[in-house]
Structure formats: structure tokens, C-alpha cells
Amino acid sequence: MQYISFVPALLIWWYGRGLTDLFSFLLALLDYIQNLFSVTALLKTLFSPWKKMVGERGRGIDGLKIWLLDNLVSRGVGFVVRVLMIFVFLIAFLAFLIFSVIAIIFWLFMPGIVAASFIYIFIGK
């Protein structure tokens, strides 16, 4: 009978501090995902050369053509890689949203599911 006295305290923690901690964890996870992909920096440097790989400009018209071609290729590679990283971020963000919704629903209904399972087990069919 002494075990029943902890149920109100558990429920107060579960729907109070526990739920607050869950939201804090989810916000920290979202912050981690945003910092991992750094989308604002990717968008600011979308058309920048990849890894700052820009060659020296040569002499004459041939040097200019080679320099422009190298610069365009480096910027094209940078654009493609950054767009792919943004796409991967969107997939990770969608997975985070799905995980968050499932975690919150699970957290809210878990005490009821446990209580219902005990009632079903002990009271019967």
C-alpha cells in the first residue's frame, strides 16, 4: 500500500518538471541540428567558391579564360554542395519534427497506458 503514495508525486513530476525537461531537450536538439548544418551561413555563401579555390589570374586573354573557368567551376561546385547540405538539413529537420511529435505524444499518454495495462493484467479480460 505504501507504493500507491508515490503515484501523485510521480504524476506531478511527469507532467511538470519532466515535461519541461522534455521540451528543453527537444529545443537543445533543434539548436544542435541548426548549428550542425549552419543554414544561415550556407545561404549567405551560396554562390561563393568551394573552399576558396580560386586560381591566380594569368597573363593575357588565355589566362583570363582559364581564371574565369576555374572560378565558375569552383562556384558551381560550391553551389551544388551547399544546396545538397540545405536539402540534408531539411530532411534532418523533418525527422526532428516527426520525432518530437512522437516523443511528446508518448510522454503525455504513457502514464495512462501503464495504468491501463496494470488494470488489464490484474483485473482481467
Backbone torsions as a table, in degrees:
resi	resn	phi	psi	omega
1	MET	NA	-25.7	-178.8
2	GLN	-68.1	-21.8	-179.0
3	TYR	-72.3	-23.7	-178.6
4	ILE	-70.5	-24.4	-177.2
5	SER	-69.7	-20.8	-179.8
6	PHE	-83.9	-11.3	-176.8
7	VAL	-61.7	-48.0	178.1
8	PRO	-61.4	-40.4	179.2
9	ALA	-64.6	-39.2	177.6
10	LEU	-63.6	-43.8	-179.9
11	LEU	-67.4	-37.3	176.6
12	ILE	-63.1	-43.8	177.3
13	TRP	-65.9	-44.0	-174.4
14	TRP	-59.3	-46.7	-177.2
15	TYR	-93.4	-1.4	177.2
16	GLY	-108.5	-91.2	-176.6
17	ARG	-65.5	-39.2	-179.5
18	GLY	-63.0	-43.6	178.7
19	LEU	-67.3	-38.4	176.0
20	THR	-62.4	-43.4	178.2
21	ASP	-64.6	-36.5	177.2
22	LEU	-62.8	-45.5	178.4
23	PHE	-65.2	-37.1	176.9
24	SER	-63.3	-41.9	177.8
25	PHE	-63.0	-44.3	-179.1
26	LEU	-65.7	-38.4	176.6
27	LEU	-67.0	-37.9	176.6
28	ALA	-65.7	-38.9	177.3
29	LEU	-65.2	-41.3	177.1
30	LEU	-63.4	-42.3	177.4
31	ASP	-62.3	-39.8	177.7
32	TYR	-63.1	-43.8	-180.0
33	ILE	-64.2	-42.4	178.8
34	GLN	-65.0	-40.0	178.3
35	ASN	-71.9	-32.7	-179.9
36	LEU	-63.4	-43.6	-177.4
37	PHE	-93.1	-22.7	176.2
38	SER	48.8	60.6	-173.4
39	VAL	-64.2	-36.1	-179.9
40	THR	-63.1	-40.9	177.0
41	ALA	-67.3	-38.1	178.1
42	LEU	-63.7	-40.0	179.5
43	LEU	-71.1	-35.5	179.0
44	LYS	-67.7	-31.8	-176.7
45	THR	-110.3	28.5	-173.7
46	LEU	-58.6	-38.1	-176.7
47	PHE	-105.2	15.2	177.3
48	SER	-77.7	156.4	177.3
49	PRO	-64.0	149.8	179.0
50	TRP	-71.5	122.8	178.3
51	LYS	54.8	28.8	179.3
52	LYS	55.9	32.8	-177.9
53	MET	-85.7	84.7	176.8
54	VAL	-124.1	123.7	-177.4
55	GLY	-77.3	170.8	176.7
56	GLU	-74.4	143.5	177.8
57	ARG	-78.0	126.3	-179.7
58	GLY	-83.2	-179.2	-178.9
59	ARG	-87.1	144.5	173.7
60	GLY	80.2	-173.9	-177.2
61	ILE	-71.5	-34.5	177.7
62	ASP	-66.4	-39.9	177.2
63	GLY	-64.2	-37.3	178.1
64	LEU	-66.5	-42.0	179.9
65	LYS	-64.2	-44.1	-179.9
66	ILE	-64.6	-42.0	179.1
67	TRP	-62.8	-44.7	178.5
68	LEU	-63.8	-43.0	179.6
69	LEU	-63.5	-45.6	177.4
70	ASP	-60.8	-42.8	-179.0
71	ASN	-65.3	-44.0	179.5
72	LEU	-64.9	-41.4	178.7
73	VAL	-64.6	-43.8	179.8
74	SER	-64.2	-41.0	177.4
75	ARG	-68.2	-36.6	177.0
76	GLY	-64.6	-43.8	177.3
77	VAL	-63.7	-42.9	178.1
78	GLY	-61.1	-41.3	179.0
79	PHE	-63.2	-47.1	-177.9
80	VAL	-63.8	-45.3	-179.0
81	VAL	-64.5	-41.9	-179.8
82	ARG	-68.0	-39.0	177.2
83	VAL	-64.8	-40.3	176.6
84	LEU	-63.3	-39.7	177.8
85	MET	-65.2	-38.1	177.3
86	ILE	-66.3	-39.1	177.8
87	PHE	-63.9	-42.7	177.4
88	VAL	-64.1	-37.9	175.2
89	PHE	-60.3	-44.1	179.9
90	LEU	-62.0	-38.8	177.0
91	ILE	-65.7	-44.1	178.9
92	ALA	-64.4	-38.1	179.2
93	PHE	-67.2	-40.4	176.8
94	LEU	-63.7	-42.5	176.9
95	ALA	-62.7	-39.5	177.0
96	PHE	-62.0	-43.7	179.6
97	LEU	-62.1	-44.3	179.4
98	ILE	-63.9	-45.2	178.2
99	PHE	-60.6	-41.7	-178.5
100	SER	-64.2	-44.8	180.0
101	VAL	-63.0	-44.6	178.9
102	ILE	-63.3	-42.4	-179.4
103	ALA	-64.5	-41.5	-179.4
104	ILE	-67.9	-44.4	178.2
105	ILE	-62.1	-44.4	178.4
106	PHE	-59.9	-45.0	-178.5
107	TRP	-63.2	-41.1	-176.7
108	LEU	-70.1	-36.5	-173.6
109	PHE	-99.7	-5.9	-175.9
110	MET	-61.9	-44.1	178.0
111	PRO	-60.3	-39.5	177.8
112	GLY	-66.3	-38.5	178.8
113	ILE	-65.9	-42.3	178.8
114	VAL	-64.6	-45.3	179.1
115	ALA	-62.6	-43.3	179.4
116	ALA	-64.5	-36.7	179.5
117	SER	-69.1	-38.0	175.5
118	PHE	-64.7	-42.2	178.3
119	ILE	-62.8	-42.4	179.4
120	TYR	-65.4	-40.2	-178.8
121	ILE	-68.4	-47.3	-172.0
122	PHE	-87.1	-31.8	-178.9
123	ILE	-86.5	-38.3	173.9
124	GLY	127.9	-168.4	-169.5
125	LYS	-85.0	NA	NA
